Structures are given as structure tokens and as C-alpha cells.
Amino acid sequence: MKRSAFDKKKNHIAILFSILLVIAVGAGVYVFLMRGWAQSGIDDLVNDDYTPVTALKESAREMKGSPISQKAEYPDAVDIYQTPTGFPIVSYSQKWTGSKLVDVYNELLLNKHGKEIGSVSAVLLYPGESSLNTDSSVAGTHVTEKKQYAMFVDLPGIIPDSLTYHLDSTQSTIELYNMDNYDAVSQVSRTISHEYGHHYTMYYFMPDDEAAKSSEYYRLRNIGSFDHEVFFDIDSDYYENHMWSVYEIAAEDYVQLMGSPTAKQTKEYLDIYDVLDNYSKNKDYTAYADSTTSNVYPQENIYIPLADEVNGLRDYFLSFIGETSGLTDIGDADFNLSMTPHETYGYTYYDITWDKTTADKNALYTLVCFNTNGDIFVPVRTVHGDETPVARVGTAVKLSGITITKLVNGITDEDRLFKLYVTWPDGRMQSSEIFHADF
């Protein structure tokens, strides 16, 4: 049957449409496959076994070379270690080079992590303090940057112009300061864990204020009930209220729940009578605690519950990497802190006592003294679960013959706050309510 010109034209249009449809579908399949291959490569990197590499002596360690682009990006670096995970550890400190950079990498991997580690772009080590402000107490910072990468799809003979496929990526840089003050990675382990905590929490559930407010974390932590602002747009307000920032609280929670063992070291402390009873042995004893001492400094904010005291919080953090804790919620407890004054040879000391929540000999009860502004003044005493729960403050006095020896720790010079921390054998922690002592 002879077709009309109109029929022929319709047929040509149909054929042309079919060709264009095939081209579009082919291009879509190609882009989909390319994206899948790219994601597969990322997944292979993330799911690889990141067993910490052994830190070897400089002469025996086989360092990966730094790409030319890295040398151009960090021209003033003293040393660069290209990690097996893909990001560089860049040191600007003469004191932190060679195998010490491997130590930093090993320590970082001891913090629980998942695919988010693939979004770390670099770890930077600086010899001195941060340039953000003049506060040398800034131990580290975390910087998040959104980047867009272009992937070109060239289909010669099918599509006249090459396609450009854009991949969005959020990259994080961890910065560590005052590294010249440290000799070993254990001294900065808590800072590493805390800054990685920022990366972890911002990657999964709080990239910005709105996401934080609508997150399950916000609900579990009961942030809305805090009688304090937790979001700050002005830098000065942020630094003045550092402990109340929701981002800082979340990073501290990460350290407690998922941080490396090195970042949660414990230490035992003596009170004034412990020292006085064995003065010749303990005369050089100093009740010193740094931020890596978890039984004294589990978190910056002393006014809110510890992470282990928040029901469901541990499993929430672990859920993003497909894990569960298998632990029951520890909950809070009433320790009934109380203080009783005593007088010996005209000098006053105080017994501070409490109720135990466990008598396990491997549990540690640590009483900590704070100034009334919430800053740590001094750890008072550590008591094991099978020991009498008491710590003494004030002036300790001992009579030897006709000689009176006394020891003062300055705690009772003014009003103080006290808080009791309990470290269970499995590492979980409980805390008491704040006890105000009016001296």
C-alpha cells in the first residue's frame, strides 16, 4: 500500500524520536554505571581493613611518596605522611615527623569509624597555638568544607557534546595545635578523638543547625530542656559558651561512647590524709589531671548527664556504622553525697562520703573539686569499689612525738563544687549531682 507524504513524515519523526530515546537511555545507563563504579571505588576504600600500621623506626619504615599536588598544597610542611586511607597527615612541627605521623594515624583509627573516614581530607599538626584567637588552650579544631568534583562523560558519535556529571563531597580537616609541647601521641589522643567526633557527628546527623534541631540526637540528649542557648552565630559567643554548644556536646559524647582507649585513660588520686600517712613516699605527689584523664574529665560540661546516662545514646551513635553495643543503659543514680567536719589539734578537715552503686573492686570512684564557675580545681581522691567511700579535704594533721605535721590542699579556702564520677569495669561512667560546699 502506498503511504502518503504525511505518513512518511510521521514515520521519520518516529524513527528520529526512537534514536534520540536510545541515545538518552544509553547516556543515562553510562552515567549510572560510571557513578556506580565511582561509588564502588569509594566503598572499597572505606570498607578496607584499616588495621593500624606498625610504627617503625625511621630507617626501617617504608613511607609512601607524597603526590606533587600535595607538596604544592602544603609547601611549608616539614613532613607529610600519605595514609593508606587516602588522606595526608601534614606536620609543620620539627618535633613531629616520620614514624610519629604514623602514630597519629594509628591513634585516629582506634576511634570507632565507618565510611565517614573517607571524607577526611587531611590532619594538620602545628607547633604552636591556633591563630583563631589568643587562647592557647585551643588544642584542636575541625573544619568542614563542601566541594564539588566534575566527572566528564565523553560519548563520541552518540552525543555531540561531552556530559559533565557533578559529585558533591563534604571534606573535613582536623587541626592539632601546640604539638611542640607533646612527646607522645597519648598526650593528644583525646583531642584527636574529640575533633574526629566533630567529623562523625556532622557527617551523619548534624551538618547544620536545622539538621541538629530535627535530629534524633537532639531528642535523645533532651537538648530542648537545657536552660541555656546551644547555637551560636558569633565567634565570641561560641568561645564564651563553649561547653554549651550542641556541636561540642555531641563531640564529647563521641569521645565517651566511641573514642579510643587511649583517649579515655584513668588515673588514681590521693587525698591529703593518704599523702600525709605516707609522707616520705608521697611528698612529691601532685594531684594533677589533664584532659585525657577520663575519670576526672569525662566531658567539658559538668551540668548535664554523661553520655552513658542518656538512654539509647550509645546505640544511636553506633547505628551509623551498623553496630550495636549489647549493653544495658546504665542510668543515673543518687549517691547521697554528704560532708562532715572534724577537728584535730585545732585544725579542721572534712569527710565527704557517698553511697556506692557497685562494689566491684575494679570500679573507680573519683571525687573532683571545681571552682564555683565550673572549672576543675583539683581531683580529690580515687576509691575502688571494695574500699570505704570517703575523701578528705581541709587540713590534715599528724602528731609524731611532739612534732605536728600538717598538709593543706587549699580546697577549703573558698566555696567549691564537688562531683563524683564512677567508672565501671567496662568503661561506662556515672556521675553524681553537683554538691555545693559552703566553706
C-alpha positions as CSV (number, residue, x, y, z in Angstrom):
1,M,0.0,0.0,0.0
2,K,1.4,3.4,-0.9
3,R,1.9,5.7,2.0
4,S,1.1,9.4,1.8
5,A,3.8,12.1,2.3
6,F,2.2,12.8,5.7
7,D,2.6,9.2,6.7
8,K,6.2,9.2,5.6
9,K,6.9,12.3,7.7
10,K,5.3,10.8,10.7
11,N,7.4,7.7,10.3
12,H,10.6,9.8,10.0
13,I,9.7,11.6,13.2
14,A,9.0,8.4,15.0
15,I,12.4,6.9,13.9
16,L,14.2,10.1,14.9
17,F,12.4,10.1,18.3
18,S,13.4,6.4,18.8
19,I,17.0,7.2,18.0
20,L,17.1,10.1,20.5
21,L,15.4,7.9,23.1
22,V,18.0,5.2,22.6
23,I,20.8,7.8,22.9
24,A,19.3,9.3,26.1
25,V,18.8,5.8,27.7
26,G,22.3,4.8,26.7
27,A,23.8,8.0,28.2
28,G,21.8,7.5,31.3
29,V,23.0,3.9,31.7
30,Y,26.5,5.0,31.1
31,V,26.4,7.8,33.7
32,F,24.7,5.4,36.2
33,L,27.4,2.8,35.6
34,M,30.1,5.5,36.0
35,R,28.6,6.7,39.2
36,G,28.3,3.1,40.5
37,W,31.9,2.4,39.6
38,A,33.0,5.6,41.4
39,Q,30.9,4.7,44.5
40,S,32.2,1.2,44.4
41,G,35.7,2.5,44.5
42,I,34.9,4.7,47.5
43,D,33.1,1.8,49.2
44,D,36.2,-0.5,48.6
45,L,38.4,2.2,50.2
46,V,36.0,2.7,53.2
47,N,35.4,-1.0,53.8
48,D,39.0,-1.9,53.6
49,D,40.7,-3.3,56.7
50,Y,42.2,-0.3,58.4
51,T,44.3,-2.2,60.9
52,P,46.7,0.3,62.4
53,V,50.0,0.1,60.6
54,T,53.0,-0.6,62.8
55,A,55.1,2.4,63.7
56,L,58.7,1.5,62.7
57,K,61.9,3.3,63.2
58,E,62.6,5.9,60.5
59,S,65.3,3.9,58.9
60,A,63.0,0.8,58.6
61,R,59.8,2.5,57.7
62,E,58.7,2.5,54.1
63,M,56.9,5.8,53.6
64,K,54.6,6.4,50.7
65,G,55.6,9.2,48.5
66,S,53.6,12.5,48.7
67,P,51.9,13.4,45.4
68,I,53.2,16.5,43.7
69,S,49.8,18.2,44.2
70,Q,50.2,17.7,48.0
71,K,53.6,19.2,48.0
72,A,52.2,22.2,46.2
73,E,49.3,22.4,48.6
74,Y,51.4,22.3,51.7
75,P,54.7,24.0,50.7
76,D,55.8,24.8,54.2
77,A,55.2,21.3,55.6
78,V,58.1,19.7,57.5
79,D,56.8,16.2,56.7
80,I,53.8,14.6,55.0
81,Y,52.6,11.1,55.6
82,Q,50.2,9.8,53.0
83,T,48.0,7.4,54.9
84,P,46.7,4.1,53.4
85,T,43.1,5.5,53.9
86,G,43.9,8.3,51.4
87,F,44.3,11.5,53.4
88,P,47.6,13.0,54.3
89,I,48.9,13.8,57.8
90,V,50.8,17.1,57.4
91,S,53.2,18.3,60.0
92,Y,54.5,21.8,60.4
93,S,56.4,20.8,63.6
94,Q,60.1,19.7,63.5
95,K,59.2,17.6,66.6
96,W,56.5,15.5,64.8
97,T,58.0,13.8,61.7
98,G,58.5,10.3,60.4
99,S,57.1,7.5,62.5
100,K,55.3,9.9,64.8
101,L,53.0,10.7,62.0
102,V,52.2,7.0,61.7
103,D,51.4,7.1,65.4
104,V,48.9,9.9,64.9
105,Y,47.2,7.8,62.1
106,N,47.2,4.7,64.3
107,E,45.6,6.6,67.1
108,L,42.9,8.1,64.8
109,L,41.9,4.6,63.6
110,L,41.4,3.4,67.2
111,N,38.3,5.7,67.3
112,K,35.3,3.8,66.0
113,H,34.6,4.8,62.4
114,G,32.8,3.8,59.2
115,K,32.5,5.2,55.7
116,E,32.8,8.8,57.0
117,I,36.5,8.4,57.3
118,G,36.7,8.6,53.6
119,S,35.7,12.2,53.9
120,V,38.7,13.3,56.0
121,S,40.8,15.4,53.7
122,A,43.8,16.0,56.0
123,V,45.1,16.1,59.5
124,L,47.4,19.1,60.2
125,L,49.9,19.4,63.0
126,Y,51.0,22.8,64.1
127,P,53.9,23.5,66.5
128,G,52.2,26.5,68.3
129,E,48.9,27.8,69.2
130,S,45.9,28.4,67.0
131,S,45.6,31.7,65.0
132,L,41.9,31.7,65.6
133,N,42.3,33.7,68.8
134,T,44.9,34.3,71.5
135,D,43.6,31.5,73.7
136,S,46.5,28.9,73.8
137,S,44.1,26.4,75.4
138,V,42.6,25.7,72.0
139,A,44.0,22.2,71.4
140,G,42.4,21.4,68.1
141,T,39.8,22.4,65.5
142,H,37.7,20.8,62.9
143,V,37.0,22.4,59.6
144,T,34.3,21.2,57.2
145,E,34.3,22.2,53.5
146,K,31.8,21.3,50.8
147,K,33.5,20.6,47.5
148,Q,32.1,19.7,44.0
149,Y,34.0,17.4,41.6
150,A,33.3,17.3,37.9
151,M,33.2,14.0,36.1
152,F,33.3,14.2,32.3
153,V,31.3,11.6,30.2
154,D,32.5,11.5,26.6
155,L,30.3,9.6,24.1
156,P,31.8,10.4,20.7
157,G,29.4,9.6,17.8
158,I,26.4,9.3,20.1
159,I,26.2,12.7,21.9
160,P,27.7,15.7,20.2
161,D,29.0,17.4,23.4
162,S,30.5,15.6,26.4
163,L,28.3,15.4,29.5
164,T,29.6,16.7,32.9
165,Y,28.4,14.9,36.0
166,H,28.9,16.7,39.3
167,L,29.7,14.9,42.5
168,D,29.2,16.8,45.8
169,S,31.6,15.9,48.6
170,T,31.9,17.2,52.2
171,Q,35.6,17.1,53.3
172,S,36.9,17.6,56.9
173,T,40.2,18.8,58.1
174,I,41.4,18.1,61.6
175,E,43.9,20.6,63.0
176,L,46.1,19.9,66.1
177,Y,47.9,22.7,67.9
178,N,50.8,23.2,70.3
179,M,52.3,19.9,69.2
180,D,55.8,21.1,70.2
181,N,54.6,20.7,73.8
182,Y,54.0,17.0,73.4
183,D,56.3,14.0,73.2
184,A,53.8,11.1,72.5
185,V,50.5,10.7,70.7
186,S,48.9,9.6,74.0
187,Q,49.1,13.3,75.1
188,V,46.9,14.4,72.2
189,S,44.7,11.3,71.9
190,R,41.7,13.0,73.5
191,T,42.0,15.9,71.2
192,I,42.2,13.6,68.2
193,S,39.1,11.8,69.4
194,H,37.2,14.9,70.1
195,E,37.9,16.5,66.7
196,Y,37.1,13.3,64.9
197,G,33.9,13.3,67.0
198,H,33.0,16.6,65.2
199,H,33.6,14.9,61.9
200,Y,31.5,11.9,62.8
201,T,28.5,13.8,64.2
202,M,28.4,16.5,61.5
203,Y,28.7,13.8,58.8
204,Y,25.8,11.7,60.0
205,F,23.3,13.8,61.8
206,M,24.1,17.4,62.4
207,P,25.7,19.1,59.4
208,D,24.0,22.4,60.3
209,D,21.7,23.9,63.0
210,E,18.5,22.9,61.4
211,A,19.6,19.3,60.9
212,A,20.8,19.3,64.5
213,K,17.4,20.6,65.9
214,S,15.5,17.9,63.9
215,S,17.8,15.0,64.7
216,E,17.1,12.0,66.9
217,Y,20.2,13.0,68.8
218,Y,18.6,16.3,69.8
219,R,15.7,14.4,71.2
220,L,17.7,11.7,73.0
221,R,20.0,14.2,74.6
222,N,17.0,16.2,75.6
223,I,18.8,19.3,74.4
224,G,15.5,21.3,74.3
225,S,15.2,21.1,78.1
226,F,18.6,22.8,78.7
227,D,18.2,26.1,80.4
228,H,20.9,27.5,78.1
229,E,21.4,28.5,74.4
230,V,23.2,25.8,72.4
231,F,23.6,27.5,69.0
232,F,25.9,30.5,68.5
233,D,26.4,32.5,65.4
234,I,29.1,34.9,66.8
235,D,32.6,33.6,67.4
236,S,33.0,35.4,70.7
237,D,29.6,34.0,72.0
238,Y,30.7,30.5,70.9
239,Y,34.0,30.6,72.8
240,E,32.4,32.1,75.9
241,N,29.8,29.3,75.9
242,H,32.0,26.6,74.5
243,M,30.7,23.8,76.8
244,W,27.1,24.6,75.8
245,S,27.5,24.4,72.1
246,V,25.4,21.4,70.8
247,Y,28.3,20.6,68.5
248,E,30.8,20.4,71.4
249,I,28.4,18.3,73.5
250,A,28.0,15.9,70.6
251,A,31.8,15.6,70.1
252,E,32.3,15.0,73.8
253,D,29.6,12.3,73.6
254,Y,31.5,10.7,70.7
255,V,34.7,10.5,72.8
256,Q,32.8,8.8,75.7
257,L,30.9,6.4,73.6
258,M,33.2,5.6,70.6
259,G,36.6,7.2,71.5
260,S,39.9,5.2,71.5
261,P,41.0,3.6,74.7
262,T,44.0,6.0,74.8
263,A,41.6,8.9,74.9
264,K,39.9,7.5,78.0
265,Q,42.8,6.8,80.4
266,T,42.1,6.7,84.1
267,K,44.4,7.7,87.0
268,E,44.2,7.2,90.7
269,Y,44.4,10.2,93.1
270,L,45.3,10.6,96.8
271,D,43.7,12.9,99.3
272,I,45.5,14.9,102.0
273,Y,45.5,12.1,104.6
274,D,46.7,9.5,102.0
275,V,49.7,11.7,101.3
276,L,50.3,12.5,105.0
277,D,50.1,8.9,106.2
278,N,53.0,8.1,103.8
279,Y,54.6,11.4,103.6
280,S,58.1,10.2,102.9
281,K,56.8,8.2,100.0
282,N,54.2,10.7,98.7
283,K,55.9,14.1,99.5
284,D,56.4,14.8,95.8
285,Y,52.8,13.8,94.9
286,T,50.9,16.3,92.8
287,A,47.2,15.8,92.2
288,Y,47.5,16.7,88.5
289,A,45.0,15.8,85.9
290,D,45.0,16.6,82.2
291,S,42.1,16.3,79.8
292,T,43.0,12.7,78.9
293,T,42.1,11.6,82.4
294,S,38.6,10.4,81.8
295,N,37.7,9.7,85.4
296,V,38.3,13.4,86.2
297,Y,37.4,15.0,82.8
298,P,34.8,12.8,81.0
299,Q,33.3,15.8,79.4
300,E,33.7,19.6,79.5
301,N,30.1,20.4,80.7
302,I,29.6,19.3,84.3
303,Y,26.0,20.4,84.4
304,I,24.5,17.8,82.1
305,P,24.4,14.0,82.3
306,L,27.2,11.9,80.9
307,A,26.7,10.1,77.6
308,D,26.3,6.7,79.3
309,E,23.5,8.2,81.4
310,V,21.3,9.0,78.3
311,N,19.2,6.1,77.4
312,G,19.7,4.8,73.8
313,L,22.5,7.3,73.0
314,R,25.3,4.7,72.6
315,D,23.3,2.6,70.2
316,Y,22.3,5.7,68.3
317,F,25.9,6.6,67.7
318,L,26.8,3.0,66.7
319,S,23.8,2.7,64.4
320,F,25.5,4.8,61.7
321,I,28.2,2.2,61.3
322,G,25.9,-0.8,61.6
323,E,26.8,-1.8,65.1
324,T,25.0,-2.2,68.5
325,S,26.5,-2.1,71.9
326,G,24.8,-5.0,73.6
327,L,25.0,-3.0,76.8
328,T,22.1,-2.1,79.0
329,D,21.5,1.6,79.8
330,I,23.4,2.5,83.0
331,G,21.1,5.4,84.0
332,D,21.7,8.0,86.7
333,A,22.0,7.3,90.4
334,D,21.6,9.1,93.7
335,F,24.9,8.9,95.5
336,N,23.8,10.9,98.6
337,L,27.0,13.0,98.8
338,S,27.4,14.5,102.2
339,M,30.1,16.3,104.2
340,T,31.0,16.1,107.9
341,P,33.5,18.4,109.6
342,H,36.2,17.2,112.1
343,E,38.8,18.9,114.2
344,T,42.2,17.6,115.1
345,Y,44.7,19.7,117.1
346,G,42.8,22.8,116.3
347,Y,42.7,22.2,112.5
348,T,39.6,21.3,110.5
349,Y,39.2,18.7,107.9
350,Y,36.0,17.4,106.2
351,D,34.9,13.8,105.3
352,I,33.0,13.7,102.1
353,T,31.1,10.4,101.8
354,W,28.8,8.8,99.3
355,D,26.8,5.6,98.6
356,K,28.2,3.1,96.1
357,T,26.4,1.8,93.1
358,T,28.8,-1.1,92.6
359,A,31.2,-2.9,95.0
360,D,33.2,-4.3,92.1
361,K,36.9,-3.9,93.1
362,N,37.7,-2.8,89.5
363,A,35.3,0.1,89.6
364,L,36.7,3.5,90.4
365,Y,35.0,6.3,92.3
366,T,36.7,9.7,91.8
367,L,35.7,12.8,93.6
368,V,36.6,16.0,91.8
369,C,36.6,19.6,93.2
370,F,35.5,22.5,91.0
371,N,35.5,26.2,91.3
372,T,32.1,27.8,91.5
373,N,32.3,28.7,87.8
374,G,32.6,25.1,86.9
375,D,36.3,24.9,86.2
376,I,38.3,22.0,87.7
377,F,40.2,22.9,90.8
378,V,41.7,19.6,91.7
379,P,40.9,15.8,91.8
380,V,40.3,14.9,95.5
381,R,40.6,11.1,95.7
382,T,40.0,7.9,93.9
383,V,38.5,4.9,95.7
384,H,38.0,1.4,94.4
385,G,34.6,-0.3,94.6
386,D,35.6,-2.5,97.5
387,E,37.0,0.4,99.6
388,T,35.4,2.7,102.0
389,P,33.8,5.6,100.1
390,V,35.3,8.6,101.7
391,A,37.6,11.5,100.6
392,R,39.0,14.2,102.9
393,V,39.6,17.9,102.3
394,G,40.8,20.7,104.5
395,T,43.9,20.4,106.8
396,A,45.4,17.0,107.6
397,V,47.4,16.8,110.8
398,K,49.7,14.1,112.1
399,L,51.4,14.1,115.5
400,S,54.8,12.4,115.7
401,G,56.2,12.7,119.3
402,I,56.0,16.4,119.9
403,T,56.0,17.4,116.2
404,I,52.9,18.2,114.4
405,T,53.0,17.7,110.6
406,K,50.2,19.3,108.6
407,L,49.2,19.2,105.0
408,V,46.8,21.7,103.3
409,N,45.4,21.4,99.7
410,G,43.6,24.8,99.5
411,I,40.2,23.3,98.7
412,T,38.5,24.8,101.8
413,D,39.8,28.3,101.2
414,E,36.6,29.2,99.5
415,D,33.2,27.8,98.4
416,R,33.6,24.8,96.0
417,L,31.6,22.4,93.9
418,F,32.1,18.7,94.0
419,K,31.1,15.9,91.6
420,L,31.6,12.2,91.9
421,Y,32.4,10.1,88.8
422,V,32.1,6.3,88.8
423,T,34.0,4.4,86.1
424,W,32.6,0.9,85.8
425,P,34.9,-2.0,84.9
426,D,33.5,-2.0,81.3
427,G,34.4,1.7,80.9
428,R,30.9,3.1,81.2
429,M,30.5,6.1,83.6
430,Q,28.0,7.5,86.0
431,S,28.1,10.9,87.8
432,S,26.5,12.5,90.9
433,E,24.6,15.7,91.0
434,I,26.8,18.7,91.8
435,F,27.4,19.1,95.5
436,H,27.9,22.7,96.7
437,A,30.2,23.1,99.7
438,D,29.9,26.4,101.6
439,F,33.2,26.6,103.4
